[in-house]
Each structure stands twice: as structure tokens, then as C-alpha cells.
Amino acid sequence: MQKVAIVTGASRGIGRTCAMKFAKEGIKVIANYNKSEENAKSLKEELNKQGIEIDIFKADVSKIEEVNKMIEFVLKKYGRIDILVNNARNITNKVIYRIN
């Protein structure tokens, strides 16, 4: 069974590297971005050229509503989340979403 990973702040730097590595290892990746849409799109295009599919999802991780929408998207599409890389800045310290 393929693992599913959310990587926050995945459009550049460490997050981008994590997203690429996971995707190349066959993990389904949801690459989160907030302001760097062009960087997120280039990550997706770069991997697509290698025959690797990923999802990109815009969400400000400091806003609970946006994080909940991202999690709901992932759960609806893949049914689970196996890996979470909290790489983005401005992570809130509140409980955001409870997955049973």
C-alpha cells in the first residue's frame, strides 16, 4: 500500500527537497504552499517530467480553516495520511484536526 505524505512549505528549500525525495520513493505527496505558487507549480512540473504525479495545495498553515480544508482534501482523495512534515513557518500551536 502506497504511503501518503503532506509536506508543508514544500515549494522551496527543505520542504521542496522532502517532497521530491518522497515522491521519487513512490510516496503520494501533497505539497503545501501559501505564497509561492509559481515554485509549487514548478515542483509539480519537474516531477511530472519524470513521470511522477504529486498534488499541490494552497493553504496558510497559520489558519485552522485552511489546514482543515487541506486535510479534508487528502482524506477524501487518499483515505489517510501516513506522513506529515511540518516544515512551513507560522505553524499554529493549537490542535488543528483530529484524525480517528
PyRosetta script that sets phi, psi and omega in degrees:
from pyrosetta import init, pose_from_sequence

init()
pose = pose_from_sequence("MQKVAIVTGASRGIGRTCAMKFAKEGIKVIANYNKSEENAKSLKEELNKQGIEIDIFKADVSKIEEVNKMIEFVLKKYGRIDILVNNARNITNKVIYRIN")
pose.set_psi(1, 129.6)
pose.set_omega(1, -179.3)
pose.set_phi(2, -70.6)
pose.set_psi(2, 135.1)
pose.set_omega(2, 176.9)
pose.set_phi(3, -78.1)
pose.set_psi(3, 157.8)
pose.set_omega(3, -179.6)
pose.set_phi(4, -124.2)
pose.set_psi(4, 129.8)
pose.set_omega(4, -177.5)
pose.set_phi(5, -128.2)
pose.set_psi(5, 137.8)
pose.set_omega(5, 167.3)
pose.set_phi(6, -104.5)
pose.set_psi(6, 129.2)
pose.set_omega(6, 174.9)
pose.set_phi(7, -119.5)
pose.set_psi(7, 113.2)
pose.set_omega(7, 177.9)
pose.set_phi(8, -82.3)
pose.set_psi(8, 150.6)
pose.set_omega(8, -177.8)
pose.set_phi(9, 62.2)
pose.set_psi(9, 38.8)
pose.set_omega(9, -171.6)
pose.set_phi(10, -87.3)
pose.set_psi(10, -0.2)
pose.set_omega(10, -175.6)
pose.set_phi(11, -80.1)
pose.set_psi(11, -14.9)
pose.set_omega(11, 179.7)
pose.set_phi(12, -158.3)
pose.set_psi(12, 168.2)
pose.set_omega(12, 175.0)
pose.set_phi(13, 61.6)
pose.set_psi(13, -140.4)
pose.set_omega(13, -177.2)
pose.set_phi(14, -61.1)
pose.set_psi(14, -40.6)
pose.set_omega(14, 179.6)
pose.set_phi(15, -60.6)
pose.set_psi(15, -42.8)
pose.set_omega(15, 178.9)
pose.set_phi(16, -62.6)
pose.set_psi(16, -44.2)
pose.set_omega(16, 179.4)
pose.set_phi(17, -62.2)
pose.set_psi(17, -43.2)
pose.set_omega(17, 177.2)
pose.set_phi(18, -61.2)
pose.set_psi(18, -47.1)
pose.set_omega(18, -179.0)
pose.set_phi(19, -59.8)
pose.set_psi(19, -44.1)
pose.set_omega(19, -179.9)
pose.set_phi(20, -64.1)
pose.set_psi(20, -45.1)
pose.set_omega(20, -178.4)
pose.set_phi(21, -63.1)
pose.set_psi(21, -47.2)
pose.set_omega(21, 178.2)
pose.set_phi(22, -58.8)
pose.set_psi(22, -48.0)
pose.set_omega(22, -178.1)
pose.set_phi(23, -60.6)
pose.set_psi(23, -41.4)
pose.set_omega(23, 179.8)
pose.set_phi(24, -68.3)
pose.set_psi(24, -21.7)
pose.set_omega(24, 177.1)
pose.set_phi(25, -89.1)
pose.set_psi(25, 3.5)
pose.set_omega(25, 176.1)
pose.set_phi(26, 91.5)
pose.set_psi(26, 10.5)
pose.set_omega(26, 177.9)
pose.set_phi(27, -85.1)
pose.set_psi(27, 137.0)
pose.set_omega(27, 174.7)
pose.set_phi(28, -71.8)
pose.set_psi(28, 122.1)
pose.set_omega(28, -174.8)
pose.set_phi(29, -113.0)
pose.set_psi(29, 133.4)
pose.set_omega(29, 168.7)
pose.set_phi(30, -110.1)
pose.set_psi(30, 108.6)
pose.set_omega(30, -177.2)
pose.set_phi(31, -92.4)
pose.set_psi(31, 109.8)
pose.set_omega(31, -179.7)
pose.set_phi(32, -85.1)
pose.set_psi(32, 141.9)
pose.set_omega(32, 173.2)
pose.set_phi(33, -144.0)
pose.set_psi(33, 165.1)
pose.set_omega(33, 175.2)
pose.set_phi(34, -123.1)
pose.set_psi(34, -66.5)
pose.set_omega(34, -175.5)
pose.set_phi(35, -101.2)
pose.set_psi(35, -15.8)
pose.set_omega(35, -172.6)
pose.set_phi(36, -98.6)
pose.set_psi(36, 58.7)
pose.set_omega(36, -176.8)
pose.set_phi(37, -60.5)
pose.set_psi(37, -43.4)
pose.set_omega(37, -179.2)
pose.set_phi(38, -62.0)
pose.set_psi(38, -39.9)
pose.set_omega(38, 177.4)
pose.set_phi(39, -65.2)
pose.set_psi(39, -40.2)
pose.set_omega(39, 178.6)
pose.set_phi(40, -64.3)
pose.set_psi(40, -43.6)
pose.set_omega(40, 178.6)
pose.set_phi(41, -63.6)
pose.set_psi(41, -37.9)
pose.set_omega(41, 179.5)
pose.set_phi(42, -68.7)
pose.set_psi(42, -33.8)
pose.set_omega(42, 175.0)
pose.set_phi(43, -61.9)
pose.set_psi(43, -48.9)
pose.set_omega(43, 179.5)
pose.set_phi(44, -60.0)
pose.set_psi(44, -45.8)
pose.set_omega(44, -179.9)
pose.set_phi(45, -63.4)
pose.set_psi(45, -42.2)
pose.set_omega(45, 179.8)
pose.set_phi(46, -60.4)
pose.set_psi(46, -43.8)
pose.set_omega(46, 179.1)
pose.set_phi(47, -71.8)
pose.set_psi(47, -38.2)
pose.set_omega(47, 177.9)
pose.set_phi(48, -58.4)
pose.set_psi(48, -38.6)
pose.set_omega(48, 178.9)
pose.set_phi(49, -62.5)
pose.set_psi(49, -23.5)
pose.set_omega(49, 178.5)
pose.set_phi(50, -95.5)
pose.set_psi(50, 7.3)
pose.set_omega(50, 179.7)
pose.set_phi(51, 79.3)
pose.set_psi(51, 20.6)
pose.set_omega(51, -178.3)
pose.set_phi(52, -112.8)
pose.set_psi(52, 127.9)
pose.set_omega(52, 179.3)
pose.set_phi(53, -98.3)
pose.set_psi(53, 136.4)
pose.set_omega(53, 170.2)
pose.set_phi(54, -137.1)
pose.set_psi(54, 162.7)
pose.set_omega(54, 172.9)
pose.set_phi(55, -103.1)
pose.set_psi(55, 143.5)
pose.set_omega(55, 169.1)
pose.set_phi(56, -114.5)
pose.set_psi(56, 144.0)
pose.set_omega(56, -175.4)
pose.set_phi(57, -142.3)
pose.set_psi(57, 122.7)
pose.set_omega(57, 178.6)
pose.set_phi(58, -83.5)
pose.set_psi(58, 122.3)
pose.set_omega(58, 175.8)
pose.set_phi(59, -159.4)
pose.set_psi(59, 133.2)
pose.set_omega(59, 173.0)
pose.set_phi(60, -83.4)
pose.set_psi(60, 111.0)
pose.set_omega(60, -173.4)
pose.set_phi(61, -71.3)
pose.set_psi(61, -5.0)
pose.set_omega(61, 174.7)
pose.set_phi(62, -87.9)
pose.set_psi(62, -2.5)
pose.set_omega(62, -179.7)
pose.set_phi(63, -114.8)
pose.set_psi(63, 112.0)
pose.set_omega(63, -175.0)
pose.set_phi(64, -53.8)
pose.set_psi(64, -42.5)
pose.set_omega(64, -177.7)
pose.set_phi(65, -59.9)
pose.set_psi(65, -41.0)
pose.set_omega(65, -178.3)
pose.set_phi(66, -70.2)
pose.set_psi(66, -38.0)
pose.set_omega(66, 177.4)
pose.set_phi(67, -65.0)
pose.set_psi(67, -43.2)
pose.set_omega(67, 178.3)
pose.set_phi(68, -59.8)
pose.set_psi(68, -40.4)
pose.set_omega(68, 178.0)
pose.set_phi(69, -62.7)
pose.set_psi(69, -40.3)
pose.set_omega(69, 179.2)
pose.set_phi(70, -65.0)
pose.set_psi(70, -45.4)
pose.set_omega(70, 180.0)
pose.set_phi(71, -63.6)
pose.set_psi(71, -42.5)
pose.set_omega(71, 178.0)
pose.set_phi(72, -61.7)
pose.set_psi(72, -39.6)
pose.set_omega(72, 176.6)
pose.set_phi(73, -59.2)
pose.set_psi(73, -48.0)
pose.set_omega(73, -177.6)
pose.set_phi(74, -64.8)
pose.set_psi(74, -45.3)
pose.set_omega(74, -178.9)
pose.set_phi(75, -64.9)
pose.set_psi(75, -37.6)
pose.set_omega(75, 178.5)
pose.set_phi(76, -67.2)
pose.set_psi(76, -42.0)
pose.set_omega(76, -176.5)
pose.set_phi(77, -77.8)
pose.set_psi(77, -41.5)
pose.set_omega(77, -172.7)
pose.set_phi(78, -114.7)
pose.set_psi(78, -16.2)
pose.set_omega(78, 177.2)
pose.set_phi(79, 82.9)
pose.set_psi(79, -5.2)
pose.set_omega(79, -178.9)
pose.set_phi(80, -168.7)
pose.set_psi(80, 167.3)
pose.set_omega(80, 172.5)
pose.set_phi(81, -131.3)
pose.set_psi(81, 121.1)
pose.set_omega(81, -179.0)
pose.set_phi(82, -98.6)
pose.set_psi(82, -31.8)
pose.set_omega(82, -174.6)
pose.set_phi(83, -134.1)
pose.set_psi(83, 136.4)
pose.set_omega(83, 172.8)
pose.set_phi(84, -129.4)
pose.set_psi(84, 121.3)
pose.set_omega(84, 174.4)
pose.set_phi(85, -108.0)
pose.set_psi(85, 105.9)
pose.set_omega(85, 179.8)
pose.set_phi(86, -85.5)
pose.set_psi(86, 79.9)
pose.set_omega(86, -175.2)
pose.set_phi(87, -98.4)
pose.set_psi(87, -23.7)
pose.set_omega(87, -174.5)
pose.set_phi(88, -69.1)
pose.set_psi(88, 150.9)
pose.set_omega(88, 173.8)
pose.set_phi(89, -75.9)
pose.set_psi(89, 164.6)
pose.set_omega(89, 177.2)
pose.set_phi(90, 68.2)
pose.set_psi(90, 30.2)
pose.set_omega(90, 175.1)
pose.set_phi(91, -67.9)
pose.set_psi(91, 131.0)
pose.set_omega(91, 178.7)
pose.set_phi(92, -75.6)
pose.set_psi(92, 154.2)
pose.set_omega(92, 179.7)
pose.set_phi(93, -97.3)
pose.set_psi(93, 13.0)
pose.set_omega(93, 179.7)
pose.set_phi(94, -91.8)
pose.set_psi(94, 156.9)
pose.set_omega(94, 171.6)
pose.set_phi(95, -69.4)
pose.set_psi(95, 123.0)
pose.set_omega(95, -172.9)
pose.set_phi(96, -94.8)
pose.set_psi(96, -50.5)
pose.set_omega(96, -171.9)
pose.set_phi(97, -152.4)
pose.set_psi(97, 136.1)
pose.set_omega(97, 178.1)
pose.set_phi(98, -107.4)
pose.set_psi(98, 123.0)
pose.set_omega(98, 178.4)
pose.set_phi(99, -103.6)
pose.set_psi(99, 121.8)
pose.set_omega(99, -179.3)
pose.set_phi(100, -76.2)
pose.dump_pdb("model.pdb")
